[in-house]
Amino acid sequence: MQTPDCAIVRALREPDRLDQFSMAEWDVLIRQGRRANLLARLHWLAQEKNLLASLPAAPRAHLEAARVIADKQATAVAWEVRKIHEAIAPTGAPLILLKGAAYRMAALAAGRGRVFSDVDILVPKQLINHAEAALMLHGWVATQHDAYDQRYYRTWMHEIPPLTHIRRLSVIDVHHAILPETARLHPDPALLLAAAQPVVDQPGVYTLAPADMVLHSASHLFCGEFEHGLRDLSDIDLLLREFGIVAGFWDGLVARAQRLDLARPLYYALHWAVRLFATPIPSPVLREIDACARPSTPAKQLMNALLQRALVPDHVSCHDALSATARILLYTRAHWLRMPPHLLAYHLAHKALFPPRAAEN
């Protein structure tokens, strides 16, 4: 099966060759990297390879600008995390960071140059109302959600409606699980909570355990939508490279995926990390995940055809005649995985009959 050959994929896979890109290649690479929210990560990779000084001035300026934005965001996120902890600590709910904020606060390689639009946290479901009330007392409020959307989130989803701070405009997504309660896969939140690990020098702040962090990223990507597919797969690549050198990580990864009902997302994550980024995954691990989670041959062929078009930036330079169709099919698949047919039909009918109205001035 053909491997996507966009410039940004080649740059992430072989960052030590960035100084060999022509100016025409850099022009495309910068456009793709901006579309994929990966320019700051490219800056970090070039810096790690000691290549920044050898890059042409114009592309280097774009990478430097992206790095400044990412660094500023990292400072803002650290502040927001402190404020979130101050708000929810009296409720007794642990502050478990997810995804980008977790990578940043835990100083992981996946956090370097990582940009994101909100802070995702996980709290026990029995404490989520207390956490929401505490956050509202500290200035976060739900915005632009009608009664149906409130019911949709609170009855069927794995989170409450996003909360926006009335002064700083920071956004928090408060989760009680990592997949919707109506989803076809059912990872037990209690297992994730029990294995959470403290962040060094951040009292009261936690992240998921290493294997669970990989599995959450895999489930978010391969059970969801692909707007930031390449960035998310790059996260998985970096997580696997960093955690993979820790004794015991590979031995328990597939077993943990099976226990959390996430073996199929892990299958796609591991195989596509190898395909796009040559991630060094031990052969026994690939054989183990194949044995328990490989899809049927027709399903595998169809998914590979779709993923090779979705795991690249949504930019004209990466498109072919089937790219739009592939993204539509994966968008449909994401909703199919999130809801049973009767509920999905009801939800889509409601959205068609009662489209959201623009906020009034």
Long-range contacts (C-beta under 8 A, 24 or more apart in sequence): 1-301, 1-304, 1-305, 1-308, 2-308, 3-275, 3-276, 3-308, 4-276, 4-308, 4-309, 4-311, 4-312, 4-318, 6-32, 6-312, 6-313, 6-315, 6-317, 6-318, 7-32, 7-317, 8-32, 8-33, 8-36, 8-38, 8-42, 8-230, 8-312, 8-313, 9-230, 9-276, 9-312, 11-42, 11-45, 12-38, 12-41, 12-42, 12-45, 12-230, 12-234, 12-237, 12-276, 12-277, 13-276, 13-277, 13-278, 15-42, 15-45, 15-46, 15-48, 15-49, 15-51, 16-49, 16-51, 18-42, 18-45, 18-46, 18-49, 18-51, 18-55, 19-51, 19-54, 19-55, 21-59, 23-56, 23-58, 23-59, 26-56, 26-58, 26-59, 28-317, 29-59, 30-59, 30-62, 31-315, 31-317, 32-312, 32-313, 32-315, 32-317, 32-318, 33-66, 33-313, 34-62, 34-66, 35-313, 35-314, 35-315, 36-228, 36-230, 36-231, 36-313, 36-315, 37-115, 37-228, 37-231, 38-113, 38-230, 38-231, 38-234, 39-63, 39-65, 39-66, 39-113, 40-66, 40-67, 40-69, 40-70, 40-113, 40-114, 40-115, 41-112, 41-113, 41-114, 41-231, 41-234, 42-66, 42-113, 43-67, 43-70, 43-113, 44-112, 44-113, 45-113, 66-113, 67-113, 69-115, 70-113, 70-114, 70-115, 73-115, 73-116, 74-104, 74-111, 76-170, 77-101, 77-104, 77-105, 77-119, 78-104, 78-105, 80-119, 80-168, 80-170, 80-172, 81-105, 81-119, 81-202, 81-205, 83-138, 84-119, 84-121, 84-135, 84-172, 85-204, 85-205, 86-138, 87-134, 87-135, 87-137, 87-138, 87-140, 88-123, 88-130, 88-131, 88-134, 88-135, 89-204, 90-134, 91-127, 91-130, 91-131, 91-134, 92-127, 92-130, 93-123, 93-124, 93-127, 93-128, 93-130, 93-131, 94-123, 94-124, 94-193, 94-196, 94-204, 94-206, 95-121, 95-123, 95-204, 95-205, 95-206, 96-121, 96-122, 96-123, 96-192, 96-193, 96-196, 96-206, 96-207, 96-208, 97-121, 97-122, 97-199, 97-205, 97-206, 97-207, 98-122, 98-175, 98-178, 98-207, 98-208, 98-216, 99-216, 99-217, 99-220, 99-235, 102-207, 102-208, 102-213, 103-235, 103-239, 105-199, 105-202, 105-205, 105-207, 106-199, 106-200, 106-207, 107-200, 108-238, 108-239, 108-242, 109-238, 109-239, 109-241, 109-242, 110-234, 110-235, 110-238, 110-239, 110-242, 114-231, 114-235, 117-171, 118-162, 118-170, 118-171, 118-172, 118-173, 119-170, 119-171, 119-172, 119-173, 120-172, 120-173, 120-175, 121-172, 121-173, 121-174, 121-175, 122-175, 122-176, 122-177, 122-178, 122-189, 122-192, 122-193, 122-208, 123-174, 123-175, 123-176, 124-176, 124-189, 124-193, 125-176, 125-177, 125-189, 128-160, 128-174, 128-176, 131-174, 132-160, 132-163, 132-174, 135-163, 135-172, 135-174, 136-163, 139-165, 139-166, 139-167, 139-168, 140-164, 140-165, 140-166, 140-170, 140-172, 141-165, 141-166, 144-356, 144-359, 146-356, 148-350, 148-354, 149-356, 152-347, 156-180, 156-181, 156-182, 156-339, 156-343, 157-181, 157-182, 158-183, 178-216, 178-219, 178-220, 179-219, 179-223, 179-338, 180-338, 180-339, 182-338, 182-339, 182-340, 182-343, 183-223, 183-337, 183-338, 183-339, 184-337, 185-219, 185-223, 185-261, 185-262, 185-264, 185-265, 185-337, 186-261, 187-215, 187-219, 187-260, 187-261, 187-262, 188-260, 188-261, 191-259, 191-260, 192-216, 192-260, 210-239, 210-243, 210-246, 210-249, 211-243, 211-249, 211-252, 211-253, 211-256, 211-257, 212-256, 212-260, 213-239, 213-243, 214-239, 214-240, 214-243, 214-253, 214-266, 214-269, 215-256, 215-257, 215-260, 215-262, 215-265, 215-266, 217-269, 218-262, 218-265, 218-266, 218-268, 218-269, 219-262, 219-265, 221-265, 221-268, 221-269, 222-264, 222-265, 222-268, 222-269, 223-265, 223-334, 223-337, 223-338, 224-334, 225-330, 225-331, 225-334, 226-310, 226-311, 226-327, 226-330, 226-331, 227-314, 229-310, 229-311, 229-312, 230-276, 230-311, 230-312, 230-313, 233-269, 233-272, 233-273, 233-276, 233-277, 233-311, 234-277, 236-269, 236-273, 236-279, 237-273, 237-276, 237-277, 237-279, 240-270, 240-273, 240-279, 240-281, 241-279, 241-280, 244-280, 244-281, 250-281, 250-282, 250-284, 250-285, 253-285, 254-285, 254-288, 254-289, 254-292, 257-289, 257-293, 258-292, 263-289, 263-292, 263-293, 264-293, 264-295, 266-293, 267-293, 267-294, 267-295, 268-303, 268-307, 272-307, 272-311, 276-311, 306-330
